Amino acid sequence: MSSTSTRDGGGGRPVHAARRGGRPHARAAAAGRAAAAGRPAWAGAAGRASLVAAFWLGVWQVASLVVGHALLLASPVDVVARLGVLATTGEFWLTVAHTLARVAVGFGLGVVVGTAGAAVASTSRVVDALTAPLMSAIRSVPVVGIVVLLLLWADSARLAAVVSFLMVLPIVWTSVREGVRQRDRALLEVAEVFRVPLVRRLAAVDLPAVLPHLAAACSIGIGLAWKSGVAAEVIGMPDGSVGEQMQQARVLLSSADLLAWTVVVVVAARVSELAVRALLRRVGGARTPGSRPGDPGSPAPRTGGGP
C-alpha cells in the first residue's frame, strides 16, 4: 500500500497527506513502552496507585499513633480487622444491599427524569424558564435541610432514595441540556431536509452529542448519590442501613466500626462509578471521564484519509 506525500513550500521534508489507521493510541504506545521494558502495561499504573495508597495508609497510621487513643482514631490495622469480622456476617451484606438498592433507585430516577426533563426543556423555552430556577434551588439547598424537610413528609426508609434522586437530578439535567444545545446544527439540517426518521436521527446525531455530557454527569452523580444517601440514613436511621450502623458506631464511640463502614461506602461508590462508566461505554461508546483513546468503547481518533 502506498501513501501520498507532498513537499512543503521550501522544498523540505515530505509531508504525508494521509495515513491509514491514524496515529497510535496513547494506551497502545504505553503498552509498547511497557513491553519494551519487560513488564505488563498495567504494572506502571498499578504501581503508582499502590505507592499512593501506601503513603496515605502510612499517614493514617502515624496519625493514629500520635492521637494514641483507638477510641478516637483507630489504626488501619484495627479497621481492616474489624471490617474482616463484619464481612463474615450475613447482616453486613444485607445492610450493604439495602443501602445499595436505595441509592441505585434514587440515582436511576435522577438520570431518567433529568435526561427527559432536559430534552423537553431544550425544545421549549417556557419549560426551560420554569425548570431552571427549580434546578438551581435544588442544587443550592444543603443536604441536611432537604433531609430534615423530607422527614416531615416521607418515611425514613425512602429517605435515601429521595435525597439521592434530588442530588443527581440537577446535575444530569444541566449536563444533558448542554449536550443537546451543542448538537451539530448542520447534521440536524441535513436530517430534516432528507426526512431522516426520528430513531435514526437520535442514534446518529443526538446521542453522540449528549452521551459524553451524560457520562460526565453520571460519574459525578453516582458518588454524590452515595454520599448524600448515606448522610440521609445517618440522620433518619432507617432499619438495616449503612447510615444506621454508622450512627450506632458514633454513639458507642467505636471509631474502628465507623471507619470500617466509611471504607465500605467509599469502595461501593467507586465500584458503582466504574460500573456506570462501563455501561455507558457499552451502550453508546461515550468517552467517560478518565477514559482515554484506546479504552474499550472509546471512539478512536481519526486522521485525514482513511475511511
Buried (B, 14 or more C-beta within 10 A) or exposed (E): EEEEEEEEEEEEEEEEEEBEEBEEBEBEEBBEEBEEEEEEBEEBEEEEEEEEEEEEBEEBEEEBEEBEEEEEBBBBEBBBBBBEEBEEEEEBEEBBEBBBEBBBBBBBBBBEBBBEBBBEBBEEEEBBEEBBEEBEEBBEEEBEEBBEEBBEEBEBBBBBBBBBBBBBBBBBBBBBBBBBEEBEEEBBEBBEEEEBEEEEBBEEBBBBBBBBBBBBBBBBBBBBBBBBBBBBBBBBBBEBBBBBBBBBBEEEEBBBBBBBBBBBBEEBBEEBBBEBBEBBBEEBBBBBEEBEBBBEBBEEEEEEBEE
